[in-house]
Amino acid sequence: MDVRLRDAEVSDFDAITALYAGEVARGVATYELEAPDTDVMQQRWRAIVDGGYPYLVAESDDGFAGYAYASAYRTRAGYRWTVESTVYVAAHARGAGVGRRLMTALIERCTAQGFRQMIAVVGDADNAVPVRLHERLGFQRSGRFPGIGRKHGRWLDGLQMQRALGDGATTPPSE
Ligand SMILES: CC(C)(COP(=O)(O)OP(=O)(O)OC[C@H]1O[C@@H](n2cnc3c(N)ncnc32)[C@H](O)[C@@H]1OP(=O)(O)O)[C@@H](O)C(=O)NCCC(=O)NCCS
């Protein structure tokens, strides 16, 4: 699939909101239970971009194909070199390398910006697709959280996966 990546724009948010709403309603990648509307998704985007984090969109010849962004892993200052990654691919575009392209670009951007660790929180530790995607990109399993979430009438084990960016923890960061 021919895929182009770029920074997200206001006009992407109907498609982003619809994709996320599908995952809220039917998936377990997010533990959110009520889908936010477009205004809320745009507010979240602006907060992420204003915080200095990348928010990327993938487009194919069929149009919008997915999105990925980085955000603060935790807000306490000592965590400021660690980002949490998020990636969603539109149902019609899955299995064609879009998630891998988005995540590769996100890793490159975050590395160039000086971040040192990236963490992905997989909502269902037994879901092979996101686990494999992240493993292929160099993430390692760094913690399983039994029964940490509940959705669709079942308890969910969360899985935290992590990879170093750039020098990781081997050299001091630049301020
Ligand atoms: C997880 C997700 C982002 C993957 O995106 P994608 O574009 O379908 O993935 P890719 O085509 O880039 O494939 C990435 C890897 O996963 C594997 N994969 C993709 N679909 C698969 C499937 N249905 N079954 C098994 N493996 C699969 C691919 O084989 C590939 O591994 P490989 O390089 O060893 O072949 C996408 O399925 C998605 O949006 N899921 C819902 C949201 C979600 O779970 N987000 C992750 C939150 S941490």
The ligand as a MOL file (V3000), in Angstrom:
LIG
                    3D

  0  0  0     0  0            999 V3000
M  V30 BEGIN CTAB
M  V30 COUNTS 48 50 0 0 0
M  V30 BEGIN ATOM
M  V30 1 C -2.3380 -2.7140 16.1060 0
M  V30 2 C -2.4690 -1.9620 14.7870 0
M  V30 3 C -2.0790 -0.5020 14.9910 0
M  V30 4 C -1.5330 -2.6280 13.7750 0
M  V30 5 O -1.5420 -1.8470 12.5880 0
M  V30 6 P -1.4050 -2.5560 11.1600 0
M  V30 7 O -1.2080 -1.4930 10.1430 0
M  V30 8 O -2.5370 -3.4810 10.9550 0
M  V30 9 O -0.0760 -3.4160 11.3620 0
M  V30 10 P 1.0460 -3.7200 10.2820 0
M  V30 11 O 0.3780 -4.1160 8.9830 0
M  V30 12 O 2.0110 -2.6050 10.2430 0
M  V30 13 O 1.7040 -5.0320 10.8870 0
M  V30 14 C 2.5490 -4.9740 12.0140 0
M  V30 15 C 2.8680 -6.3760 12.4640 0
M  V30 16 O 1.6920 -6.9890 13.0050 0
M  V30 17 C 1.3830 -8.1740 12.2690 0
M  V30 18 N -0.0400 -8.2630 12.0180 0
M  V30 19 C -0.8270 -7.3450 11.4410 0
M  V30 20 N -2.0840 -7.7940 11.3940 0
M  V30 21 C -2.0690 -9.0330 11.9280 0
M  V30 22 C -3.0650 -10.0180 12.1710 0
M  V30 23 N -4.3610 -9.8080 11.8600 0
M  V30 24 N -2.6940 -11.1590 12.7810 0
M  V30 25 C -1.4010 -11.3620 13.1250 0
M  V30 26 N -0.4010 -10.4640 12.9320 0
M  V30 27 C -0.7440 -9.3330 12.3260 0
M  V30 28 C 2.0630 -8.0260 10.9600 0
M  V30 29 O 2.3550 -9.3030 10.4280 0
M  V30 30 C 3.2930 -7.2560 11.2960 0
M  V30 31 O 4.2880 -8.1260 11.7590 0
M  V30 32 P 5.4220 -8.6080 10.7480 0
M  V30 33 O 6.2040 -7.3670 10.4050 0
M  V30 34 O 6.1640 -9.5730 11.5680 0
M  V30 35 O 4.7300 -9.1760 9.5600 0
M  V30 36 C -3.9180 -2.0660 14.2250 0
M  V30 37 O -4.2860 -3.4220 14.1550 0
M  V30 38 C -4.9170 -1.3090 15.0600 0
M  V30 39 O -5.1620 -0.1300 14.8340 0
M  V30 40 N -5.5180 -2.0120 16.0560 0
M  V30 41 C -6.4760 -1.3910 16.9680 0
M  V30 42 C -5.8100 -0.3630 17.8660 0
M  V30 43 C -4.6190 -0.9170 18.6110 0
M  V30 44 O -4.5980 -2.0470 19.0680 0
M  V30 45 N -3.6020 -0.0510 18.7410 0
M  V30 46 C -2.3740 -0.3890 19.4450 0
M  V30 47 C -2.4290 0.1990 20.8200 0
M  V30 48 S -0.9450 -0.2030 21.7340 0
M  V30 END ATOM
M  V30 BEGIN BOND
M  V30 1 1 1 2
M  V30 2 1 2 3
M  V30 3 1 2 4
M  V30 4 1 2 36
M  V30 5 1 4 5
M  V30 6 1 5 6
M  V30 7 2 6 7
M  V30 8 1 6 8
M  V30 9 1 6 9
M  V30 10 1 9 10
M  V30 11 2 10 11
M  V30 12 1 10 12
M  V30 13 1 10 13
M  V30 14 1 13 14
M  V30 15 1 14 15
M  V30 16 1 15 16
M  V30 17 1 15 30
M  V30 18 1 16 17
M  V30 19 1 17 18
M  V30 20 1 17 28
M  V30 21 1 18 19
M  V30 22 1 18 27
M  V30 23 2 19 20
M  V30 24 1 20 21
M  V30 25 1 21 22
M  V30 26 2 21 27
M  V30 27 1 22 23
M  V30 28 2 22 24
M  V30 29 1 24 25
M  V30 30 2 25 26
M  V30 31 1 26 27
M  V30 32 1 28 29
M  V30 33 1 28 30
M  V30 34 1 30 31
M  V30 35 1 31 32
M  V30 36 2 32 33
M  V30 37 1 32 34
M  V30 38 1 32 35
M  V30 39 1 36 37
M  V30 40 1 36 38
M  V30 41 2 38 39
M  V30 42 1 38 40
M  V30 43 1 40 41
M  V30 44 1 41 42
M  V30 45 1 42 43
M  V30 46 2 43 44
M  V30 47 1 43 45
M  V30 48 1 45 46
M  V30 49 1 46 47
M  V30 50 1 47 48
M  V30 END BOND
M  V30 END CTAB
M  END
